[in-house]
Amino acid sequence: MLNQSSEINHKSGNYIERNLPWLIPAIGTLVLLAAPILLELTGTASPLPHWLPLVGAIIGSFLTGLGSIFVDTFSAKVIQYLAFALGLGGAVIVVLMM
């Protein structure tokens, strides 16, 4: 069964095509996190509330983890473990701050 799975992944296309379900939300999350930093570096005030990029990044991280579930590649498995670890760490921080 493992050989069939790897043959299917090999035949289905290149890396980007196979991993699109989690790559697109991951890139969007990085853009949301980098935008306020880049605006601050250029001296431009952000027109958005300071909490909005964080909420977008949380949603994007969730979608990245969800998209990685539907992809059977090694990098998707790494993203799943990272998403779990970050989510668990975030939950612990929220509980400790209460």
ZADO-1210 file (C-alpha; in nm, 4 decimals, padded with zeros to 6 digits):
<atoms>
<atom x="00.0000" y="00.0000" z="00.0000" code="MET" pos="1"/>
<atom x="00.2859" y="00.2394" z="00.0756" code="LEU" pos="2"/>
<atom x="00.4292" y="00.1836" z="-00.2716" code="ASN" pos="3"/>
<atom x="00.0931" y="00.2594" z="-00.4320" code="GLN" pos="4"/>
<atom x="00.0642" y="00.5824" z="-00.2350" code="SER" pos="5"/>
<atom x="00.4104" y="00.7016" z="-00.3325" code="SER" pos="6"/>
<atom x="00.3448" y="00.6081" z="-00.6968" code="GLU" pos="7"/>
<atom x="00.0228" y="00.8095" z="-00.6937" code="ILE" pos="8"/>
<atom x="00.2025" y="01.1133" z="-00.5476" code="ASN" pos="9"/>
<atom x="00.4841" y="01.0812" z="-00.7987" code="HIS" pos="10"/>
<atom x="00.2445" y="01.0643" z="-01.0928" code="LYS" pos="11"/>
<atom x="00.0133" y="01.3412" z="-00.9758" code="SER" pos="12"/>
<atom x="00.2443" y="01.6332" z="-01.0525" code="GLY" pos="13"/>
<atom x="00.5128" y="01.8465" z="-00.9057" code="ASN" pos="14"/>
<atom x="00.5635" y="01.9570" z="-00.5470" code="TYR" pos="15"/>
<atom x="00.3581" y="02.2744" z="-00.5675" code="ILE" pos="16"/>
<atom x="00.0581" y="02.1059" z="-00.7304" code="GLU" pos="17"/>
<atom x="00.0502" y="01.8303" z="-00.4681" code="ARG" pos="18"/>
<atom x="00.0850" y="02.0705" z="-00.1753" code="ASN" pos="19"/>
<atom x="-00.1414" y="02.3575" z="-00.2863" code="LEU" pos="20"/>
<atom x="-00.4104" y="02.2844" z="-00.0229" code="PRO" pos="21"/>
<atom x="-00.1741" y="02.3915" z="00.2545" code="TRP" pos="22"/>
<atom x="00.0719" y="02.6160" z="00.0683" code="LEU" pos="23"/>
<atom x="-00.1830" y="02.8838" z="-00.0258" code="ILE" pos="24"/>
<atom x="-00.3052" y="02.9461" z="00.3322" code="PRO" pos="25"/>
<atom x="00.0553" y="02.9318" z="00.4598" code="ALA" pos="26"/>
<atom x="00.1659" y="03.2021" z="00.2162" code="ILE" pos="27"/>
<atom x="-00.1384" y="03.4132" z="00.3040" code="GLY" pos="28"/>
<atom x="-00.0567" y="03.3788" z="00.6738" code="THR" pos="29"/>
<atom x="00.3019" y="03.4895" z="00.6164" code="LEU" pos="30"/>
<atom x="00.1812" y="03.7930" z="00.4205" code="VAL" pos="31"/>
<atom x="-00.0612" y="03.8870" z="00.6991" code="LEU" pos="32"/>
<atom x="00.2147" y="03.8620" z="00.9579" code="LEU" pos="33"/>
<atom x="00.4728" y="04.0485" z="00.7486" code="ALA" pos="34"/>
<atom x="00.2507" y="04.3373" z="00.6343" code="ALA" pos="35"/>
<atom x="00.2426" y="04.5317" z="00.9656" code="PRO" pos="36"/>
<atom x="00.6175" y="04.4850" z="01.0096" code="ILE" pos="37"/>
<atom x="00.6901" y="04.6113" z="00.6599" code="LEU" pos="38"/>
<atom x="00.4576" y="04.9085" z="00.7067" code="LEU" pos="39"/>
<atom x="00.6341" y="04.9962" z="01.0314" code="GLU" pos="40"/>
<atom x="00.9746" y="04.9749" z="00.8630" code="LEU" pos="41"/>
<atom x="00.8643" y="05.2168" z="00.5915" code="THR" pos="42"/>
<atom x="00.7213" y="05.4575" z="00.8483" code="GLY" pos="43"/>
<atom x="00.3644" y="05.4174" z="00.7250" code="THR" pos="44"/>
<atom x="00.0880" y="05.3824" z="00.9802" code="ALA" pos="45"/>
<atom x="-00.1296" y="05.0766" z="00.9328" code="SER" pos="46"/>
<atom x="-00.4941" y="05.1643" z="00.8643" code="PRO" pos="47"/>
<atom x="-00.6047" y="04.8362" z="01.0237" code="LEU" pos="48"/>
<atom x="-00.6484" y="04.7621" z="01.3940" code="PRO" pos="49"/>
<atom x="-00.3379" y="04.6025" z="01.5454" code="HIS" pos="50"/>
<atom x="-00.5251" y="04.2816" z="01.6316" code="TRP" pos="51"/>
<atom x="-00.6638" y="04.2144" z="01.2820" code="LEU" pos="52"/>
<atom x="-00.3477" y="04.0595" z="01.1284" code="PRO" pos="53"/>
<atom x="-00.3196" y="03.8289" z="01.4297" code="LEU" pos="54"/>
<atom x="-00.6765" y="03.7068" z="01.3868" code="VAL" pos="55"/>
<atom x="-00.6098" y="03.6532" z="01.0155" code="GLY" pos="56"/>
<atom x="-00.2913" y="03.4647" z="01.0967" code="ALA" pos="57"/>
<atom x="-00.4754" y="03.2382" z="01.3402" code="ILE" pos="58"/>
<atom x="-00.7398" y="03.1596" z="01.0793" code="ILE" pos="59"/>
<atom x="-00.4715" y="03.1111" z="00.8133" code="GLY" pos="60"/>
<atom x="-00.2767" y="02.8767" z="01.0406" code="SER" pos="61"/>
<atom x="-00.5902" y="02.6734" z="01.1004" code="PHE" pos="62"/>
<atom x="-00.6543" y="02.6516" z="00.7248" code="LEU" pos="63"/>
<atom x="-00.2909" y="02.5546" z="00.6649" code="THR" pos="64"/>
<atom x="-00.3195" y="02.2685" z="00.9119" code="GLY" pos="65"/>
<atom x="-00.6540" y="02.1644" z="00.7687" code="LEU" pos="66"/>
<atom x="-00.5210" y="02.1702" z="00.4128" code="GLY" pos="67"/>
<atom x="-00.2208" y="01.9586" z="00.5116" code="SER" pos="68"/>
<atom x="-00.4534" y="01.6821" z="00.6284" code="ILE" pos="69"/>
<atom x="-00.5705" y="01.6240" z="00.2715" code="PHE" pos="70"/>
<atom x="-00.2199" y="01.5943" z="00.1258" code="VAL" pos="71"/>
<atom x="-00.0118" y="01.2789" z="00.1556" code="ASP" pos="72"/>
<atom x="00.3410" y="01.4199" z="00.1403" code="THR" pos="73"/>
<atom x="00.6201" y="01.4362" z="00.3944" code="PHE" pos="74"/>
<atom x="00.6149" y="01.8162" z="00.4081" code="SER" pos="75"/>
<atom x="00.2399" y="01.8102" z="00.4783" code="ALA" pos="76"/>
<atom x="00.3021" y="01.5744" z="00.7707" code="LYS" pos="77"/>
<atom x="00.5664" y="01.8138" z="00.9070" code="VAL" pos="78"/>
<atom x="00.3165" y="02.1011" z="00.8782" code="ILE" pos="79"/>
<atom x="00.0570" y="01.8936" z="01.0649" code="GLN" pos="80"/>
<atom x="00.2933" y="01.8386" z="01.3573" code="TYR" pos="81"/>
<atom x="00.4001" y="02.2043" z="01.3578" code="LEU" pos="82"/>
<atom x="00.0385" y="02.3209" z="01.3506" code="ALA" pos="83"/>
<atom x="-00.0454" y="02.0908" z="01.6411" code="PHE" pos="84"/>
<atom x="00.2544" y="02.2084" z="01.8443" code="ALA" pos="85"/>
<atom x="00.1808" y="02.5773" z="01.7777" code="LEU" pos="86"/>
<atom x="-00.1876" y="02.5311" z="01.8583" code="GLY" pos="87"/>
<atom x="-00.1077" y="02.3501" z="02.1805" code="LEU" pos="88"/>
<atom x="00.1469" y="02.6152" z="02.2773" code="GLY" pos="89"/>
<atom x="-00.1012" y="02.8919" z="02.2007" code="GLY" pos="90"/>
<atom x="-00.3687" y="02.7237" z="02.4092" code="ALA" pos="91"/>
<atom x="-00.1291" y="02.6879" z="02.7024" code="VAL" pos="92"/>
<atom x="-00.0334" y="03.0562" z="02.6796" code="ILE" pos="93"/>
<atom x="-00.3994" y="03.1612" z="02.6722" code="VAL" pos="94"/>
<atom x="-00.4765" y="02.9466" z="02.9769" code="VAL" pos="95"/>
<atom x="-00.1751" y="03.0816" z="03.1668" code="LEU" pos="96"/>
<atom x="-00.2743" y="03.4411" z="03.0906" code="MET" pos="97"/>
<atom x="-00.6206" y="03.3958" z="03.2438" code="MET" pos="98"/>
</atoms>
